[in-house]
Amino acid sequence: MKHPTVARVNGLAEFRYIDLVERKIEHVKQRASLRDIAAETGVSIATVSRVLNDHVSVAPRTRDLVLQAVERRRETPARLRTVYVRCPYVLTDYFGLIVSSIAETLKLHGLRLLLDAGESGQHSDALKALPHEAGVDAAILILPPEEGDELVALSESGFPFVVVDPRTPPPPDIAAISAAHSSGARAVAGHLIGLGHRDIAVIAGPEEWLAGDARLAGHRAALAKAGVLLTPDRLRHVEPTAAHGKRAAAELLDLEPRPTAIVCFNDKVAVGALQAARERGLRVPEDLSVAGFDDIDLAEATSPGLTTVRQPLQEMGRIAVTQLMRVLDGHQPEALHIELATTLVVRDSTAAV
């Protein structure tokens, strides 16, 4: 039971936070309104502000021009700008965290969300239709399955969009946000090497995925630094699911000699590896070390808890909206390709050989 004083303090803090958010939203809306009026009349935002605050240092003709624009907007309420968010996958904890963060940040900026999610969207021509979609002002595309030339065509149409977690290397002039996959993979493989492991197997992601290629390159780099070569019999490429991870791990664990550690493309694949080990009577981490990637909720719920690499999924969503706002305002994003740092999270699924 909460102490009454604590409850009042928490309530006050919550009230102040909500009030701060609401004031920020109102400020964003006001700035957007000033910007729109300035664009319509051809004067600066500062001049529009002076007119609305009844400053005397404004020419009569300019004042009339601004006031007429304001009156037109009162007669015709401004339409909320709409952002189409496409995530052609099931909204699991991985994609769900990114989408939730995008939704919250769009709301903070006074933008409306139009969500298109689910695996059926992988086979649609959504990108080709976007520039002609009535009422849609911009888009955020999460792990788009389309080839790079389709993204280039969308960019050349002038339609504003940002890519989150690109599947293939993004074209140079398209804004994209992802995690630092290679350095994260180097960190987790280096952790296993530091524990004395040299016979390390890798269950990698699908071939020709940007994240899969980068993580595999990171694993290879860490092993090479320790003088270890990743041989073909110690490598499997799979779809990133627990079922595929279990099958791949079963193949690896039936080899002679058996690997002492398995590093996996993501946490779901690692859960499959834990299942395969358990079915063979192997103890983790005493007989086998297992590591994942992503640090979704599942990683902490396994037994033992999973050593993994944390991706800043919510931050990816927030930065995607920030970059999109710059594009919508007619500015070039500050950085076209952003890689956010990852963090090694050590739990009980890894130990010394």
C-alpha positions in Angstrom: 0.0 0.0 0.0 1.3 3.5 -1.0 2.0 6.0 1.8 -0.5 8.9 1.3 2.4 11.4 1.1 4.1 9.4 -1.6 0.8 9.1 -3.5 0.3 12.9 -3.4 3.8 13.5 -4.5 3.6 11.0 -7.4 0.2 12.4 -8.4 1.7 16.0 -8.4 4.6 14.8 -10.5 2.3 13.1 -12.9 0.1 16.2 -13.1 3.1 18.4 -13.8 4.4 16.0 -16.5 1.0 15.9 -18.3 0.7 19.7 -18.0 4.2 20.0 -19.5 3.4 17.7 -22.4 0.1 19.5 -23.2 1.9 22.8 -23.2 4.5 21.5 -25.5 1.9 20.1 -27.9 0.1 23.5 -27.9 3.4 25.2 -28.6 4.2 22.9 -31.5 0.7 23.5 -32.9 1.1 27.3 -32.5 4.5 27.2 -34.3 3.0 25.1 -37.1 0.2 27.6 -37.5 2.6 30.5 -37.6 4.8 28.7 -40.1 1.8 28.0 -42.3 0.6 31.6 -42.3 4.1 32.8 -43.0 4.4 30.4 -46.0 1.0 31.6 -47.3 1.7 35.3 -47.0 5.4 35.3 -47.9 6.5 37.0 -44.7 8.6 35.8 -41.8 7.3 33.9 -38.8 8.6 36.7 -36.6 6.4 39.2 -38.6 3.3 37.0 -38.3 4.0 36.8 -34.5 4.3 40.7 -34.3 1.0 41.1 -36.1 -0.8 38.7 -33.9 0.6 40.4 -30.8 -0.5 43.8 -32.2 3.0 45.3 -32.4 3.1 48.7 -34.1 6.3 48.1 -36.1 4.5 46.3 -39.0 3.5 48.0 -42.3 -0.3 48.4 -42.7 -0.3 46.4 -45.9 1.6 43.5 -44.3 -0.7 43.6 -41.3 -3.8 43.3 -43.5 -2.2 40.5 -45.5 -1.5 38.5 -42.3 -4.9 39.2 -40.8 -6.7 38.1 -43.9 -4.8 34.8 -43.9 -5.7 34.3 -40.2 -9.4 34.9 -41.0 -9.3 32.4 -43.8 -7.9 29.8 -41.5 -10.7 30.5 -39.0 -13.3 29.9 -41.7 -11.5 26.7 -42.9 -10.0 24.8 -39.9 -6.6 23.4 -40.7 -6.4 19.6 -41.4 -4.2 17.6 -39.2 -1.2 16.3 -41.2 -1.3 12.5 -41.5 1.7 10.2 -41.4 1.3 6.7 -42.8 3.2 4.1 -40.8 3.8 0.9 -42.5 5.0 -2.2 -40.6 4.3 -5.3 -42.8 4.8 -7.7 -39.9 3.0 -8.9 -36.8 3.3 -6.3 -34.0 5.3 -8.4 -31.6 7.3 -6.8 -28.8 10.1 -5.9 -31.2 8.0 -4.1 -33.8 5.4 -3.1 -31.2 7.9 -1.0 -29.3 9.0 0.8 -32.4 5.4 1.5 -33.5 4.3 2.6 -30.0 7.2 5.1 -29.8 6.3 6.5 -33.2 2.7 6.9 -32.3 3.4 8.7 -29.1 5.9 11.0 -30.7 3.6 11.8 -33.7 0.9 12.8 -31.1 3.3 15.0 -29.3 4.0 16.9 -32.6 0.2 17.2 -33.4 0.3 14.7 -36.3 -2.2 12.0 -37.0 -1.2 8.3 -37.4 -2.5 6.0 -40.1 -1.1 2.5 -39.3 -0.8 -0.3 -41.8 0.5 -3.4 -40.1 0.4 -7.2 -40.6 2.3 -9.7 -42.8 -0.2 -9.4 -45.7 1.2 -6.0 -46.4 4.4 -7.5 -47.6 2.8 -8.4 -50.9 1.0 -5.1 -51.7 2.0 -2.2 -53.9 1.7 0.2 -51.0 4.8 2.3 -52.0 3.6 3.0 -55.5 0.3 4.2 -54.3 1.6 6.5 -51.6 2.2 9.7 -53.7 -1.4 9.6 -54.9 -3.0 8.7 -51.5 -5.4 11.5 -50.6 -4.9 12.9 -47.1 -1.5 11.3 -46.5 1.3 13.8 -46.1 4.3 11.6 -45.3 5.3 8.0 -44.3 7.5 6.0 -41.9 8.5 2.6 -43.3 9.6 0.0 -40.9 11.9 -2.8 -42.3 10.4 -2.3 -45.8 10.5 -5.5 -47.9 10.8 -3.6 -51.2 14.0 -3.4 -53.2 16.1 -0.2 -53.1 14.9 1.0 -56.5 11.3 1.2 -55.3 12.5 3.4 -52.4 14.4 5.6 -54.9 11.3 5.9 -57.1 9.2 7.0 -54.1 11.9 9.5 -53.1 12.1 10.9 -56.7 8.3 11.4 -56.6 8.9 14.1 -53.9 6.9 12.2 -51.3 8.5 12.6 -47.8 9.3 9.5 -45.9 11.8 7.9 -43.4 13.0 4.3 -43.2 13.4 2.6 -39.8 15.6 -0.6 -39.6 16.2 -0.9 -43.4 16.3 -4.5 -44.8 18.8 -3.6 -47.5 21.4 -0.8 -47.6 19.4 2.4 -48.0 20.1 4.6 -51.0 22.4 7.5 -50.1 19.8 10.3 -50.2 17.1 8.5 -48.2 16.8 9.2 -44.4 17.2 5.9 -42.5 17.5 5.0 -38.8 18.9 1.7 -37.5 21.0 0.2 -34.7 24.7 -0.4 -34.8 24.4 -4.1 -35.7 28.0 -4.8 -36.4 29.5 -3.3 -33.2 26.8 -5.0 -31.1 27.6 -8.4 -32.6 31.3 -7.8 -32.0 30.6 -7.0 -28.4 28.6 -10.2 -27.7 31.1 -12.4 -29.6 33.9 -10.7 -27.8 32.2 -11.4 -24.5 32.1 -15.2 -25.3 35.8 -15.1 -26.4 36.7 -13.4 -23.1 35.1 -16.3 -21.3 37.5 -18.7 -23.1 35.2 -19.9 -25.9 36.9 -20.6 -29.2 34.5 -23.1 -30.8 31.6 -20.7 -31.3 28.8 -21.4 -33.7 26.6 -18.7 -35.3 22.9 -18.9 -36.1 22.7 -15.9 -38.4 19.7 -14.2 -39.9 18.4 -14.4 -43.5 21.0 -13.8 -46.1 21.0 -10.4 -47.8 19.4 -8.7 -44.8 21.3 -5.6 -43.9 21.1 -6.4 -40.1 22.0 -10.1 -40.7 25.0 -9.2 -42.9 26.2 -6.6 -40.4 25.8 -8.9 -37.3 27.6 -11.8 -39.1 30.4 -9.4 -40.1 30.7 -8.3 -36.4 30.9 -11.9 -35.2 33.5 -12.8 -37.8 35.6 -9.7 -36.9 35.6 -10.6 -33.2 36.5 -14.2 -33.9 39.2 -13.2 -36.4 40.8 -10.9 -33.7 41.1 -13.9 -31.5 42.6 -16.0 -34.3 39.5 -18.1 -34.8 38.0 -18.8 -38.3 34.2 -19.3 -38.5 33.9 -22.4 -40.6 30.9 -23.2 -42.8 29.8 -26.2 -40.5 29.5 -23.7 -37.6 27.2 -21.3 -39.5 23.5 -21.5 -40.2 21.2 -18.9 -41.8 17.6 -18.9 -40.7 14.4 -16.9 -40.5 14.4 -15.1 -37.1 11.9 -17.3 -35.2 12.2 -19.7 -32.3 11.2 -22.7 -34.4 13.9 -22.0 -37.0 16.4 -21.4 -34.2 15.6 -24.7 -32.6 16.2 -26.6 -35.8 19.5 -24.9 -36.6 20.7 -25.3 -33.0 19.8 -29.0 -33.1 22.0 -29.5 -36.2 24.9 -27.7 -34.5 24.6 -29.5 -31.2 24.6 -32.9 -33.0 28.0 -32.2 -34.5 31.2 -33.8 -33.2 32.9 -32.0 -31.6 30.0 -29.9 -30.3 30.4 -26.1 -30.1 30.8 -24.7 -26.6 28.8 -21.6 -27.5 26.1 -20.5 -29.9 25.5 -16.8 -30.7 22.1 -16.1 -32.3 20.7 -13.5 -34.7 18.0 -12.5 -32.2 16.5 -13.4 -28.9 13.8 -15.6 -30.5 16.4 -17.7 -32.3 18.3 -17.9 -29.0 15.1 -19.3 -27.2 15.0 -22.0 -29.9 18.6 -22.8 -29.1 17.8 -23.1 -25.4 15.0 -25.5 -26.2 17.3 -27.7 -28.4 19.9 -27.8 -25.7 17.4 -28.8 -23.1 16.1 -31.6 -25.3 19.6 -33.0 -25.5 20.1 -32.9 -21.7 22.6 -30.0 -22.0 22.8 -27.5 -19.2 23.1 -23.8 -20.0 25.6 -22.3 -19.3 27.5 -25.2 -17.7 27.6 -27.3 -20.9 26.7 -24.6 -23.5 26.6 -20.8 -23.6 23.9 -19.1 -25.6 23.5 -15.5 -26.5 20.9 -13.5 -28.5 20.3 -10.0 -29.8 17.6 -7.3 -29.3 16.9 -7.6 -25.6 13.1 -7.9 -25.9 11.1 -8.9 -22.8 11.5 -12.5 -23.6 15.2 -12.4 -23.0 14.7 -11.6 -19.3 11.9 -14.2 -18.9 13.9 -17.2 -20.1 15.6 -19.7 -17.7 18.4 -18.9 -17.5 18.2 -15.2 -18.3 19.5 -14.5 -21.8 22.8 -12.7 -22.5 22.0 -10.4 -25.4 22.5 -7.0 -27.1 20.0 -4.3 -26.4 18.7 -2.3 -29.3 17.3 1.2 -28.6 14.0 0.4 -30.3 11.9 3.2 -28.7 14.7 5.8 -29.5 14.6 4.6 -33.1 10.9 5.5 -33.3 11.4 8.9 -31.7 14.3 9.8 -34.0 12.4 8.7 -37.1 9.6 11.2 -36.3 12.1 13.9 -35.6 13.8 13.3 -39.0 10.4 13.2 -40.7 9.5 16.6 -39.1 12.5 18.2 -40.7 11.6 16.7 -44.1 8.0 18.0 -43.8 9.3 21.5 -42.9 11.3 21.5 -46.1 14.7 20.9 -44.5 17.3 18.2 -45.2 17.6 15.8 -42.3 20.7 16.5 -40.1 22.1 13.0 -40.9 20.6 10.8 -43.6 21.8 7.4 -42.2 21.7 7.3 -38.4 23.1 4.3 -36.4 22.2 4.2 -32.7 24.5 2.6 -30.2 23.7 -0.9 -28.8 24.5 -2.2 -25.3 25.7 -5.6 -24.2 23.5 -7.1 -21.5 25.1 -10.0 -19.7 22.8 -12.5 -17.9 23.1 -16.1 -16.8 23.1 -17.9 -20.2 26.8 -17.4 -20.8 29.8 -18.6 -18.6 33.4 -19.7 -18.9 34.2 -22.8 -20.8 
